[in-house]
C-alpha cells in the first residue's frame, strides 16, 4: 500500500511539473526574444551601454534577453550569433568589436530569416542586406569635432607635437577617430604625430604603453596634445604623464578624449582634459524603437546616428554633471 501511495505521489508531482511547464510556454511565446552579443566590458562607456540595454529589454517590457559578453573576442561573438540562430531568436543585436569578418555569419542569420541590428560600431559588408539597421555614432564626425577644436585652439604657425593613443584596432570607433586626425595632419603641415600607441580603449593598457614610452625616452619630449580615443585611455595617459612631471592642461600638455562620461567631464572641469567629445552609450531606447517599428511591419532607416556634442571646461555646469547617468 505504501508503495502505491509513493507511486501516486510521484505521478501527481510529474503532472504538476508538466502542467506547470504548459502554463509557462504561452507566456514565453508572448515575449520577443533578443539574442544580444556585447563586445565586452573594456570601458565605462561599455558598462553604460550594457546597462542601457538591460534596462530596456526586460520581461516586464515584453522581452526575453539572451545576453552574451564576448570578452573582447570576435570569435566569441560569432559563436554567440550561431547559438542565437539555433535557438531561433526573434532578433539578433550585435555590438561588433571589429568592422571586419562578419559576412559569413550574418549570411547565416539572413538565411534563417532573423533580422540583425548592429549597434554602436559598424560592420563592413559587401551585401548590406545582411544588416537590417545600424544604430550608433558617426565616429569620423566625432574625430572632426576634435580636430576642428585643435585648429581653433592652436595657431597654425606653431609646431604641434601630438601623441596618438588608438582604440581597439579595426573597430569603427578607432577607424573613424583615427582617420579624422590623420586627415587633419595632412592639411596642417606643422602638426607632427610623434608617437602612436594602441591603448585598446582601456585605462590599464594606456597607462602601461604611455609609461613605457616615456620611460624609454632619454630626453622627455615636448607633448602639446594627447589624442586619446576614449575616456579610459585619457585617465591612463594622464596618470602616466603626471608621473613623468608633465604639466597637464592649457599651456602644457592638452588631453583630448572621446565619450564624455561623468568622470571625464569632472576632469574637464578641473582642466585635466581640455576637450571631451561625446559618444552616447544610452542606445537601448533607440534599439527598442527600431524593434517596435519592425514588429509593426514598418520599414526602418538602415542608418540611424545619434546626436552628440563636444565639451570644454566652460561648458561643464553642475546641471550637465547631474544629468550624466554614466
Ligand atoms: O564603440 C564605442 C567606443 O568603445 C567608446 O568610445 C569606448 O569607450 C568603447 O569602448
py3Dmol code that shows the C-alpha trace and the ligand (Angstrom):
import py3Dmol

protein = """\
ATOM      1  CA  UNK A   1       0.000   0.000   0.000  1.00  0.00           C
ATOM      2  CA  UNK A   2       2.820   2.424   0.953  1.00  0.00           C
ATOM      3  CA  UNK A   3       4.493   1.669  -2.372  1.00  0.00           C
ATOM      4  CA  UNK A   4       1.257   2.511  -4.194  1.00  0.00           C
ATOM      5  CA  UNK A   5       0.945   5.830  -2.330  1.00  0.00           C
ATOM      6  CA  UNK A   6       4.551   6.691  -3.159  1.00  0.00           C
ATOM      7  CA  UNK A   7       3.952   5.925  -6.855  1.00  0.00           C
ATOM      8  CA  UNK A   8       0.796   8.060  -6.812  1.00  0.00           C
ATOM      9  CA  UNK A   9       2.733  10.930  -5.183  1.00  0.00           C
ATOM     10  CA  UNK A  10       5.384  10.760  -7.916  1.00  0.00           C
ATOM     11  CA  UNK A  11       2.690  10.734 -10.606  1.00  0.00           C
ATOM     12  CA  UNK A  12       0.926  13.767  -9.085  1.00  0.00           C
ATOM     13  CA  UNK A  13       4.272  15.581  -8.871  1.00  0.00           C
ATOM     14  CA  UNK A  14       5.019  14.806 -12.514  1.00  0.00           C
ATOM     15  CA  UNK A  15       1.557  16.063 -13.505  1.00  0.00           C
ATOM     16  CA  UNK A  16       2.186  19.318 -11.640  1.00  0.00           C
ATOM     17  CA  UNK A  17       5.527  19.721 -13.388  1.00  0.00           C
ATOM     18  CA  UNK A  18       4.011  19.079 -16.809  1.00  0.00           C
ATOM     19  CA  UNK A  19       1.074  21.465 -16.308  1.00  0.00           C
ATOM     20  CA  UNK A  20       3.480  23.964 -14.767  1.00  0.00           C
ATOM     21  CA  UNK A  21       5.579  23.868 -17.925  1.00  0.00           C
ATOM     22  CA  UNK A  22       2.482  24.135 -20.098  1.00  0.00           C
ATOM     23  CA  UNK A  23       1.453  27.229 -18.140  1.00  0.00           C
ATOM     24  CA  UNK A  24       4.830  28.798 -18.785  1.00  0.00           C
ATOM     25  CA  UNK A  25       5.006  28.216 -22.534  1.00  0.00           C
ATOM     26  CA  UNK A  26       2.310  30.577 -23.823  1.00  0.00           C
ATOM     27  CA  UNK A  27       3.705  33.272 -21.539  1.00  0.00           C
ATOM     28  CA  UNK A  28       7.172  32.807 -23.046  1.00  0.00           C
ATOM     29  CA  UNK A  29       5.704  32.871 -26.524  1.00  0.00           C
ATOM     30  CA  UNK A  30       4.463  36.399 -25.945  1.00  0.00           C
ATOM     31  CA  UNK A  31       7.937  37.666 -25.241  1.00  0.00           C
ATOM     32  CA  UNK A  32      10.107  38.980 -28.049  1.00  0.00           C
ATOM     33  CA  UNK A  33      13.359  37.062 -27.833  1.00  0.00           C
ATOM     34  CA  UNK A  34      16.527  39.098 -28.364  1.00  0.00           C
ATOM     35  CA  UNK A  35      19.937  37.489 -28.743  1.00  0.00           C
ATOM     36  CA  UNK A  36      22.471  40.173 -27.896  1.00  0.00           C
ATOM     37  CA  UNK A  37      26.225  39.958 -28.367  1.00  0.00           C
ATOM     38  CA  UNK A  38      28.134  42.612 -26.468  1.00  0.00           C
ATOM     39  CA  UNK A  39      31.800  43.314 -27.186  1.00  0.00           C
ATOM     40  CA  UNK A  40      32.983  43.118 -23.593  1.00  0.00           C
ATOM     41  CA  UNK A  41      33.413  45.417 -20.628  1.00  0.00           C
ATOM     42  CA  UNK A  42      36.528  47.357 -21.589  1.00  0.00           C
ATOM     43  CA  UNK A  43      35.380  50.853 -20.656  1.00  0.00           C
ATOM     44  CA  UNK A  44      32.973  52.925 -18.580  1.00  0.00           C
ATOM     45  CA  UNK A  45      31.149  53.678 -21.841  1.00  0.00           C
ATOM     46  CA  UNK A  46      30.653  49.963 -22.467  1.00  0.00           C
ATOM     47  CA  UNK A  47      29.289  49.377 -18.954  1.00  0.00           C
ATOM     48  CA  UNK A  48      26.758  52.185 -19.510  1.00  0.00           C
ATOM     49  CA  UNK A  49      25.827  50.751 -22.900  1.00  0.00           C
ATOM     50  CA  UNK A  50      25.164  47.292 -21.423  1.00  0.00           C
ATOM     51  CA  UNK A  51      23.168  48.817 -18.606  1.00  0.00           C
ATOM     52  CA  UNK A  52      21.043  50.781 -21.102  1.00  0.00           C
ATOM     53  CA  UNK A  53      20.211  47.549 -22.993  1.00  0.00           C
ATOM     54  CA  UNK A  54      19.429  45.577 -19.860  1.00  0.00           C
ATOM     55  CA  UNK A  55      17.159  48.331 -18.567  1.00  0.00           C
ATOM     56  CA  UNK A  56      15.050  48.291 -21.742  1.00  0.00           C
ATOM     57  CA  UNK A  57      14.927  44.605 -22.666  1.00  0.00           C
ATOM     58  CA  UNK A  58      13.199  43.257 -19.568  1.00  0.00           C
ATOM     59  CA  UNK A  59      10.394  40.714 -19.222  1.00  0.00           C
ATOM     60  CA  UNK A  60       8.137  43.477 -17.850  1.00  0.00           C
ATOM     61  CA  UNK A  61       8.656  45.323 -21.140  1.00  0.00           C
ATOM     62  CA  UNK A  62       7.858  42.176 -23.119  1.00  0.00           C
ATOM     63  CA  UNK A  63      11.302  40.816 -23.950  1.00  0.00           C
ATOM     64  CA  UNK A  64      13.445  37.823 -23.166  1.00  0.00           C
ATOM     65  CA  UNK A  65      17.055  38.951 -23.447  1.00  0.00           C
ATOM     66  CA  UNK A  66      19.771  36.379 -24.075  1.00  0.00           C
ATOM     67  CA  UNK A  67      22.878  38.426 -23.337  1.00  0.00           C
ATOM     68  CA  UNK A  68      26.363  37.280 -24.267  1.00  0.00           C
ATOM     69  CA  UNK A  69      29.553  39.077 -23.220  1.00  0.00           C
ATOM     70  CA  UNK A  70      32.237  38.287 -25.820  1.00  0.00           C
ATOM     71  CA  UNK A  71      35.112  39.352 -23.569  1.00  0.00           C
ATOM     72  CA  UNK A  72      36.802  41.271 -26.408  1.00  0.00           C
ATOM     73  CA  UNK A  73      36.969  38.239 -28.722  1.00  0.00           C
ATOM     74  CA  UNK A  74      35.301  38.342 -32.121  1.00  0.00           C
ATOM     75  CA  UNK A  75      35.245  34.502 -32.229  1.00  0.00           C
ATOM     76  CA  UNK A  76      33.046  34.587 -29.126  1.00  0.00           C
ATOM     77  CA  UNK A  77      30.672  36.973 -30.892  1.00  0.00           C
ATOM     78  CA  UNK A  78      30.442  34.680 -33.905  1.00  0.00           C
ATOM     79  CA  UNK A  79      29.799  31.646 -31.685  1.00  0.00           C
ATOM     80  CA  UNK A  80      27.081  33.535 -29.812  1.00  0.00           C
ATOM     81  CA  UNK A  81      25.375  34.587 -33.070  1.00  0.00           C
ATOM     82  CA  UNK A  82      25.367  30.954 -34.264  1.00  0.00           C
ATOM     83  CA  UNK A  83      23.760  29.907 -30.964  1.00  0.00           C
ATOM     84  CA  UNK A  84      21.101  32.610 -31.338  1.00  0.00           C
ATOM     85  CA  UNK A  85      20.324  31.305 -34.828  1.00  0.00           C
ATOM     86  CA  UNK A  86      19.958  27.746 -33.499  1.00  0.00           C
ATOM     87  CA  UNK A  87      17.671  28.996 -30.743  1.00  0.00           C
ATOM     88  CA  UNK A  88      15.599  30.833 -33.375  1.00  0.00           C
ATOM     89  CA  UNK A  89      15.538  34.143 -31.537  1.00  0.00           C
ATOM     90  CA  UNK A  90      13.347  36.903 -32.974  1.00  0.00           C
ATOM     91  CA  UNK A  91      16.133  39.500 -33.326  1.00  0.00           C
ATOM     92  CA  UNK A  92      19.905  39.487 -33.133  1.00  0.00           C
ATOM     93  CA  UNK A  93      21.573  42.611 -31.766  1.00  0.00           C
ATOM     94  CA  UNK A  94      25.354  42.896 -32.137  1.00  0.00           C
ATOM     95  CA  UNK A  95      27.822  45.477 -30.872  1.00  0.00           C
ATOM     96  CA  UNK A  96      30.719  44.392 -33.092  1.00  0.00           C
ATOM     97  CA  UNK A  97      34.261  44.529 -31.783  1.00  0.00           C
ATOM     98  CA  UNK A  98      35.728  44.946 -35.259  1.00  0.00           C
ATOM     99  CA  UNK A  99      34.381  46.102 -38.619  1.00  0.00           C
ATOM    100  CA  UNK A 100      35.603  43.055 -40.489  1.00  0.00           C
ATOM    101  CA  UNK A 101      34.804  39.345 -40.719  1.00  0.00           C
ATOM    102  CA  UNK A 102      31.003  39.324 -40.356  1.00  0.00           C
ATOM    103  CA  UNK A 103      29.733  38.455 -43.833  1.00  0.00           C
ATOM    104  CA  UNK A 104      29.531  34.649 -43.381  1.00  0.00           C
ATOM    105  CA  UNK A 105      27.779  34.568 -40.024  1.00  0.00           C
ATOM    106  CA  UNK A 106      25.365  37.360 -40.940  1.00  0.00           C
ATOM    107  CA  UNK A 107      24.517  35.452 -44.102  1.00  0.00           C
ATOM    108  CA  UNK A 108      23.519  32.515 -41.865  1.00  0.00           C
ATOM    109  CA  UNK A 109      21.259  34.805 -39.810  1.00  0.00           C
ATOM    110  CA  UNK A 110      19.789  36.240 -43.008  1.00  0.00           C
ATOM    111  CA  UNK A 111      19.067  32.756 -44.388  1.00  0.00           C
ATOM    112  CA  UNK A 112      17.375  31.882 -41.079  1.00  0.00           C
ATOM    113  CA  UNK A 113      15.158  34.958 -41.524  1.00  0.00           C
ATOM    114  CA  UNK A 114      16.370  36.676 -38.333  1.00  0.00           C
ATOM    115  CA  UNK A 115      16.763  40.468 -38.535  1.00  0.00           C
ATOM    116  CA  UNK A 116      20.165  41.682 -37.380  1.00  0.00           C
ATOM    117  CA  UNK A 117      20.551  45.079 -35.746  1.00  0.00           C
ATOM    118  CA  UNK A 118      24.103  46.393 -35.496  1.00  0.00           C
ATOM    119  CA  UNK A 119      24.606  48.784 -32.606  1.00  0.00           C
ATOM    120  CA  UNK A 120      27.384  51.242 -31.744  1.00  0.00           C
ATOM    121  CA  UNK A 121      30.242  50.285 -34.091  1.00  0.00           C
ATOM    122  CA  UNK A 122      29.704  49.375 -37.716  1.00  0.00           C
ATOM    123  CA  UNK A 123      30.335  46.250 -39.800  1.00  0.00           C
ATOM    124  CA  UNK A 124      31.902  46.284 -43.235  1.00  0.00           C
ATOM    125  CA  UNK A 125      29.659  44.273 -45.586  1.00  0.00           C
ATOM    126  CA  UNK A 126      29.611  43.785 -49.323  1.00  0.00           C
ATOM    127  CA  UNK A 127      25.971  42.723 -49.080  1.00  0.00           C
ATOM    128  CA  UNK A 128      24.294  45.411 -46.986  1.00  0.00           C
ATOM    129  CA  UNK A 129      21.002  43.493 -46.920  1.00  0.00           C
ATOM    130  CA  UNK A 130      22.560  41.229 -44.283  1.00  0.00           C
ATOM    131  CA  UNK A 131      22.074  44.032 -41.779  1.00  0.00           C
ATOM    132  CA  UNK A 132      18.584  45.362 -41.048  1.00  0.00           C
ATOM    133  CA  UNK A 133      19.842  48.531 -39.385  1.00  0.00           C
ATOM    134  CA  UNK A 134      22.860  50.205 -37.870  1.00  0.00           C
ATOM    135  CA  UNK A 135      22.191  52.399 -34.851  1.00  0.00           C
ATOM    136  CA  UNK A 136      25.125  54.249 -33.395  1.00  0.00           C
ATOM    137  CA  UNK A 137      27.587  57.054 -33.750  1.00  0.00           C
ATOM    138  CA  UNK A 138      29.368  58.716 -36.645  1.00  0.00           C
ATOM    139  CA  UNK A 139      32.919  58.238 -35.382  1.00  0.00           C
ATOM    140  CA  UNK A 140      34.550  60.246 -38.161  1.00  0.00           C
ATOM    141  CA  UNK A 141      32.308  63.204 -37.279  1.00  0.00           C
ATOM    142  CA  UNK A 142      33.406  62.833 -33.643  1.00  0.00           C
ATOM    143  CA  UNK A 143      37.042  62.978 -34.763  1.00  0.00           C
ATOM    144  CA  UNK A 144      36.309  66.027 -36.920  1.00  0.00           C
ATOM    145  CA  UNK A 145      34.907  67.762 -33.875  1.00  0.00           C
ATOM    146  CA  UNK A 146      38.196  67.126 -32.050  1.00  0.00           C
ATOM    147  CA  UNK A 147      40.444  68.309 -34.881  1.00  0.00           C
ATOM    148  CA  UNK A 148      38.415  71.433 -35.565  1.00  0.00           C
ATOM    149  CA  UNK A 149      38.809  72.301 -31.874  1.00  0.00           C
ATOM    150  CA  UNK A 150      42.592  71.777 -32.270  1.00  0.00           C
ATOM    151  CA  UNK A 151      42.620  74.082 -35.291  1.00  0.00           C
ATOM    152  CA  UNK A 152      40.952  76.799 -33.248  1.00  0.00           C
ATOM    153  CA  UNK A 153      42.976  76.214 -30.092  1.00  0.00           C
ATOM    154  CA  UNK A 154      46.464  76.225 -31.628  1.00  0.00           C
ATOM    155  CA  UNK A 155      47.751  78.815 -34.058  1.00  0.00           C
ATOM    156  CA  UNK A 156      48.562  77.389 -37.474  1.00  0.00           C
ATOM    157  CA  UNK A 157      52.109  78.779 -37.442  1.00  0.00           C
ATOM    158  CA  UNK A 158      53.307  76.855 -34.427  1.00  0.00           C
ATOM    159  CA  UNK A 159      54.587  73.298 -34.405  1.00  0.00           C
ATOM    160  CA  UNK A 160      52.338  70.852 -32.627  1.00  0.00           C
ATOM    161  CA  UNK A 161      53.613  67.608 -31.137  1.00  0.00           C
ATOM    162  CA  UNK A 162      50.820  65.057 -30.892  1.00  0.00           C
ATOM    163  CA  UNK A 163      50.781  61.689 -29.146  1.00  0.00           C
ATOM    164  CA  UNK A 164      48.041  59.497 -30.540  1.00  0.00           C
ATOM    165  CA  UNK A 165      46.509  56.709 -28.440  1.00  0.00           C
ATOM    166  CA  UNK A 166      44.331  54.495 -30.595  1.00  0.00           C
ATOM    167  CA  UNK A 167      41.379  52.388 -29.539  1.00  0.00           C
ATOM    168  CA  UNK A 168      40.894  48.691 -30.356  1.00  0.00           C
ATOM    169  CA  UNK A 169      42.398  48.347 -33.827  1.00  0.00           C
ATOM    170  CA  UNK A 170      39.874  47.586 -36.545  1.00  0.00           C
ATOM    171  CA  UNK A 171      36.895  48.900 -34.580  1.00  0.00           C
ATOM    172  CA  UNK A 172      34.843  51.660 -36.215  1.00  0.00           C
ATOM    173  CA  UNK A 173      35.419  53.906 -33.219  1.00  0.00           C
ATOM    174  CA  UNK A 174      39.173  53.616 -33.771  1.00  0.00           C
ATOM    175  CA  UNK A 175      38.977  53.848 -37.567  1.00  0.00           C
ATOM    176  CA  UNK A 176      36.773  56.959 -37.667  1.00  0.00           C
ATOM    177  CA  UNK A 177      38.566  58.872 -34.922  1.00  0.00           C
ATOM    178  CA  UNK A 178      41.987  57.960 -36.332  1.00  0.00           C
ATOM    179  CA  UNK A 179      41.059  58.900 -39.911  1.00  0.00           C
ATOM    180  CA  UNK A 180      39.838  62.326 -38.839  1.00  0.00           C
ATOM    181  CA  UNK A 181      43.138  63.006 -37.084  1.00  0.00           C
ATOM    182  CA  UNK A 182      45.277  61.722 -39.970  1.00  0.00           C
ATOM    183  CA  UNK A 183      43.307  63.791 -42.486  1.00  0.00           C
ATOM    184  CA  UNK A 184      43.836  66.895 -40.357  1.00  0.00           C
ATOM    185  CA  UNK A 185      47.570  66.166 -40.028  1.00  0.00           C
ATOM    186  CA  UNK A 186      47.755  66.046 -43.840  1.00  0.00           C
ATOM    187  CA  UNK A 187      46.292  69.519 -44.114  1.00  0.00           C
ATOM    188  CA  UNK A 188      48.191  71.050 -41.175  1.00  0.00           C
ATOM    189  CA  UNK A 189      51.886  70.764 -42.106  1.00  0.00           C
ATOM    190  CA  UNK A 190      53.065  71.822 -38.664  1.00  0.00           C
ATOM    191  CA  UNK A 191      51.226  69.020 -36.862  1.00  0.00           C
ATOM    192  CA  UNK A 192      53.505  66.076 -36.051  1.00  0.00           C
ATOM    193  CA  UNK A 193      52.378  62.786 -34.597  1.00  0.00           C
ATOM    194  CA  UNK A 194      55.435  61.951 -32.526  1.00  0.00           C
ATOM    195  CA  UNK A 195      54.106  58.580 -31.356  1.00  0.00           C
ATOM    196  CA  UNK A 196      51.093  56.325 -31.986  1.00  0.00           C
ATOM    197  CA  UNK A 197      50.207  53.628 -29.483  1.00  0.00           C
ATOM    198  CA  UNK A 198      47.444  51.083 -29.089  1.00  0.00           C
ATOM    199  CA  UNK A 199      45.554  51.681 -25.832  1.00  0.00           C
ATOM    200  CA  UNK A 200      42.787  49.166 -26.676  1.00  0.00           C
ATOM    201  CA  UNK A 201      40.215  51.541 -25.129  1.00  0.00           C
ATOM    202  CA  UNK A 202      41.390  50.616 -21.626  1.00  0.00           C
ATOM    203  CA  UNK A 203      42.894  52.620 -18.823  1.00  0.00           C
ATOM    204  CA  UNK A 204      45.370  49.918 -17.760  1.00  0.00           C
ATOM    205  CA  UNK A 205      46.825  49.333 -21.229  1.00  0.00           C
ATOM    206  CA  UNK A 206      47.130  53.055 -21.956  1.00  0.00           C
ATOM    207  CA  UNK A 207      48.872  53.716 -18.670  1.00  0.00           C
ATOM    208  CA  UNK A 208      51.247  50.868 -19.466  1.00  0.00           C
ATOM    209  CA  UNK A 209      52.110  51.932 -23.048  1.00  0.00           C
ATOM    210  CA  UNK A 210      52.387  55.615 -22.170  1.00  0.00           C
ATOM    211  CA  UNK A 211      54.575  54.858 -19.157  1.00  0.00           C
ATOM    212  CA  UNK A 212      56.766  52.546 -21.219  1.00  0.00           C
ATOM    213  CA  UNK A 213      57.126  55.159 -23.963  1.00  0.00           C
ATOM    214  CA  UNK A 214      58.096  57.992 -21.620  1.00  0.00           C
ATOM    215  CA  UNK A 215      60.479  55.737 -19.702  1.00  0.00           C
ATOM    216  CA  UNK A 216      62.205  54.833 -22.970  1.00  0.00           C
ATOM    217  CA  UNK A 217      62.964  58.487 -23.881  1.00  0.00           C
ATOM    218  CA  UNK A 218      66.395  59.738 -22.914  1.00  0.00           C
ATOM    219  CA  UNK A 219      65.023  63.272 -23.030  1.00  0.00           C
ATOM    220  CA  UNK A 220      61.310  63.697 -22.354  1.00  0.00           C
ATOM    221  CA  UNK A 221      59.613  65.036 -25.490  1.00  0.00           C
ATOM    222  CA  UNK A 222      57.546  68.215 -25.526  1.00  0.00           C
ATOM    223  CA  UNK A 223      53.973  66.988 -25.978  1.00  0.00           C
ATOM    224  CA  UNK A 224      51.320  69.540 -26.888  1.00  0.00           C
ATOM    225  CA  UNK A 225      48.360  67.225 -27.412  1.00  0.00           C
ATOM    226  CA  UNK A 226      47.491  63.685 -26.375  1.00  0.00           C
ATOM    227  CA  UNK A 227      44.668  62.488 -28.607  1.00  0.00           C
ATOM    228  CA  UNK A 228      43.053  59.631 -26.664  1.00  0.00           C
ATOM    229  CA  UNK A 229      40.346  57.702 -28.476  1.00  0.00           C
ATOM    230  CA  UNK A 230      38.267  57.234 -25.325  1.00  0.00           C
ATOM    231  CA  UNK A 231      37.955  58.439 -21.734  1.00  0.00           C
ATOM    232  CA  UNK A 232      39.554  55.438 -20.083  1.00  0.00           C
ATOM    233  CA  UNK A 233      42.615  55.913 -22.257  1.00  0.00           C
ATOM    234  CA  UNK A 234      42.725  59.552 -21.175  1.00  0.00           C
ATOM    235  CA  UNK A 235      42.643  58.527 -17.485  1.00  0.00           C
ATOM    236  CA  UNK A 236      45.561  56.126 -18.037  1.00  0.00           C
ATOM    237  CA  UNK A 237      47.541  58.670 -20.077  1.00  0.00           C
ATOM    238  CA  UNK A 238      47.029  61.452 -17.529  1.00  0.00           C
ATOM    239  CA  UNK A 239      48.306  59.214 -14.758  1.00  0.00           C
ATOM    240  CA  UNK A 240      51.457  58.302 -16.695  1.00  0.00           C
ATOM    241  CA  UNK A 241      52.094  61.923 -17.809  1.00  0.00           C
ATOM    242  CA  UNK A 242      51.689  63.083 -14.207  1.00  0.00           C
ATOM    243  CA  UNK A 243      54.264  60.559 -13.018  1.00  0.00           C
ATOM    244  CA  UNK A 244      56.766  61.976 -15.510  1.00  0.00           C
ATOM    245  CA  UNK A 245      56.148  65.537 -14.377  1.00  0.00           C
ATOM    246  CA  UNK A 246      54.143  66.814 -17.357  1.00  0.00           C
ATOM    247  CA  UNK A 247      52.063  69.880 -16.745  1.00  0.00           C
ATOM    248  CA  UNK A 248      48.587  68.899 -17.937  1.00  0.00           C
ATOM    249  CA  UNK A 249      46.114  71.441 -19.281  1.00  0.00           C
ATOM    250  CA  UNK A 250      46.093  74.734 -21.168  1.00  0.00           C
ATOM    251  CA  UNK A 251      49.655  75.976 -21.773  1.00  0.00           C
ATOM    252  CA  UNK A 252      51.052  72.486 -21.113  1.00  0.00           C
ATOM    253  CA  UNK A 253      50.019  69.092 -22.473  1.00  0.00           C
ATOM    254  CA  UNK A 254      46.384  69.212 -23.555  1.00  0.00           C
ATOM    255  CA  UNK A 255      44.400  65.979 -23.460  1.00  0.00           C
ATOM    256  CA  UNK A 256      41.543  65.253 -25.848  1.00  0.00           C
ATOM    257  CA  UNK A 257      39.147  62.457 -25.050  1.00  0.00           C
ATOM    258  CA  UNK A 258      36.084  60.756 -26.531  1.00  0.00           C
ATOM    259  CA  UNK A 259      32.904  59.560 -24.733  1.00  0.00           C
ATOM    260  CA  UNK A 260      32.277  62.378 -22.205  1.00  0.00           C
ATOM    261  CA  UNK A 261      31.430  60.125 -19.288  1.00  0.00           C
ATOM    262  CA  UNK A 262      30.783  61.819 -15.949  1.00  0.00           C
ATOM    263  CA  UNK A 263      34.339  61.157 -14.725  1.00  0.00           C
ATOM    264  CA  UNK A 264      35.809  62.703 -17.881  1.00  0.00           C
ATOM    265  CA  UNK A 265      33.558  65.744 -17.557  1.00  0.00           C
ATOM    266  CA  UNK A 266      34.820  66.160 -13.988  1.00  0.00           C
ATOM    267  CA  UNK A 267      38.400  66.013 -15.292  1.00  0.00           C
ATOM    268  CA  UNK A 268      37.425  68.567 -17.931  1.00  0.00           C
ATOM    269  CA  UNK A 269      36.015  70.890 -15.275  1.00  0.00           C
ATOM    270  CA  UNK A 270      39.345  70.628 -13.444  1.00  0.00           C
ATOM    271  CA  UNK A 271      41.226  71.354 -16.699  1.00  0.00           C
ATOM    272  CA  UNK A 272      42.924  67.938 -16.872  1.00  0.00           C
ATOM    273  CA  UNK A 273      41.032  67.124 -20.062  1.00  0.00           C
ATOM    274  CA  UNK A 274      40.781  70.051 -22.465  1.00  0.00           C
ATOM    275  CA  UNK A 275      38.132  68.618 -24.776  1.00  0.00           C
ATOM    276  CA  UNK A 276      35.544  65.879 -24.227  1.00  0.00           C
ATOM    277  CA  UNK A 277      33.895  64.676 -27.434  1.00  0.00           C
ATOM    278  CA  UNK A 278      30.612  62.989 -26.675  1.00  0.00           C
ATOM    279  CA  UNK A 279      29.770  59.421 -27.680  1.00  0.00           C
ATOM    280  CA  UNK A 280      26.367  58.425 -26.392  1.00  0.00           C
ATOM    281  CA  UNK A 281      26.156  54.883 -24.933  1.00  0.00           C
ATOM    282  CA  UNK A 282      22.459  55.055 -23.992  1.00  0.00           C
ATOM    283  CA  UNK A 283      21.273  53.261 -27.103  1.00  0.00           C
ATOM    284  CA  UNK A 284      18.758  50.853 -25.520  1.00  0.00           C
ATOM    285  CA  UNK A 285      15.670  53.016 -26.228  1.00  0.00           C
ATOM    286  CA  UNK A 286      16.737  53.552 -29.862  1.00  0.00           C
ATOM    287  CA  UNK A 287      17.194  49.811 -30.388  1.00  0.00           C
ATOM    288  CA  UNK A 288      13.795  49.184 -28.839  1.00  0.00           C
ATOM    289  CA  UNK A 289      12.068  51.738 -31.075  1.00  0.00           C
ATOM    290  CA  UNK A 290      13.633  50.037 -34.094  1.00  0.00           C
ATOM    291  CA  UNK A 291      12.346  46.635 -32.925  1.00  0.00           C
ATOM    292  CA  UNK A 292       8.865  48.018 -32.253  1.00  0.00           C
ATOM    293  CA  UNK A 293       8.769  49.511 -35.757  1.00  0.00           C
ATOM    294  CA  UNK A 294       9.834  46.183 -37.260  1.00  0.00           C
ATOM    295  CA  UNK A 295       7.202  44.367 -35.178  1.00  0.00           C
ATOM    296  CA  UNK A 296       4.615  46.741 -36.664  1.00  0.00           C
ATOM    297  CA  UNK A 297       5.778  45.867 -40.145  1.00  0.00           C
ATOM    298  CA  UNK A 298       7.323  49.271 -40.773  1.00  0.00           C
ATOM    299  CA  UNK A 299      10.425  49.884 -42.854  1.00  0.00           C
ATOM    300  CA  UNK A 300      13.205  51.360 -40.720  1.00  0.00           C
ATOM    301  CA  UNK A 301      16.044  53.648 -41.811  1.00  0.00           C
ATOM    302  CA  UNK A 302      19.064  51.440 -42.307  1.00  0.00           C
ATOM    303  CA  UNK A 303      21.461  54.004 -40.825  1.00  0.00           C
ATOM    304  CA  UNK A 304      20.499  55.920 -37.707  1.00  0.00           C
ATOM    305  CA  UNK A 305      23.011  58.191 -35.992  1.00  0.00           C
ATOM    306  CA  UNK A 306      22.637  59.713 -32.556  1.00  0.00           C
ATOM    307  CA  UNK A 307      23.276  63.392 -31.883  1.00  0.00           C
ATOM    308  CA  UNK A 308      26.409  64.180 -29.911  1.00  0.00           C
ATOM    309  CA  UNK A 309      28.256  67.267 -28.704  1.00  0.00           C
ATOM    310  CA  UNK A 310      31.687  68.483 -27.618  1.00  0.00           C
ATOM    311  CA  UNK A 311      32.537  69.981 -24.226  1.00  0.00           C
ATOM    312  CA  UNK A 312      35.303  72.265 -22.984  1.00  0.00           C
ATOM    313  CA  UNK A 313      35.899  73.393 -19.392  1.00  0.00           C
ATOM    314  CA  UNK A 314      33.435  76.293 -19.531  1.00  0.00           C
ATOM    315  CA  UNK A 315      30.621  74.001 -20.660  1.00  0.00           C
ATOM    316  CA  UNK A 316      30.806  71.791 -17.579  1.00  0.00           C
ATOM    317  CA  UNK A 317      27.958  73.006 -15.436  1.00  0.00           C
ATOM    318  CA  UNK A 318      26.652  71.229 -12.346  1.00  0.00           C
ATOM    319  CA  UNK A 319      23.438  70.650 -14.259  1.00  0.00           C
ATOM    320  CA  UNK A 320      25.315  68.792 -17.006  1.00  0.00           C
ATOM    321  CA  UNK A 321      27.160  66.672 -14.431  1.00  0.00           C
ATOM    322  CA  UNK A 322      23.937  65.874 -12.589  1.00  0.00           C
ATOM    323  CA  UNK A 323      22.241  64.818 -15.789  1.00  0.00           C
ATOM    324  CA  UNK A 324      25.025  62.354 -16.648  1.00  0.00           C
ATOM    325  CA  UNK A 325      23.997  58.890 -15.520  1.00  0.00           C
ATOM    326  CA  UNK A 326      27.215  57.223 -16.675  1.00  0.00           C
TER     327      UNK A 326
END
"""
ligand_1 = """\
10
LIG
O 32.496 51.947 -29.757
C 32.395 52.920 -28.783
C 33.697 53.042 -28.076
O 34.023 51.805 -27.494
C 33.717 54.030 -26.921
O 34.290 55.245 -27.254
C 34.645 53.352 -25.998
O 34.713 53.867 -24.726
C 34.245 51.949 -26.132
O 34.999 51.044 -25.508
"""
view = py3Dmol.view(width=600, height=400)
view.addModel(protein, "pdb")
view.setStyle({"model": 0}, {"cartoon": {"style": "trace"}})
view.addModel(ligand_1, "xyz")
view.setStyle({"model": 1}, {"stick": {}})
view.zoomTo()
view.show()
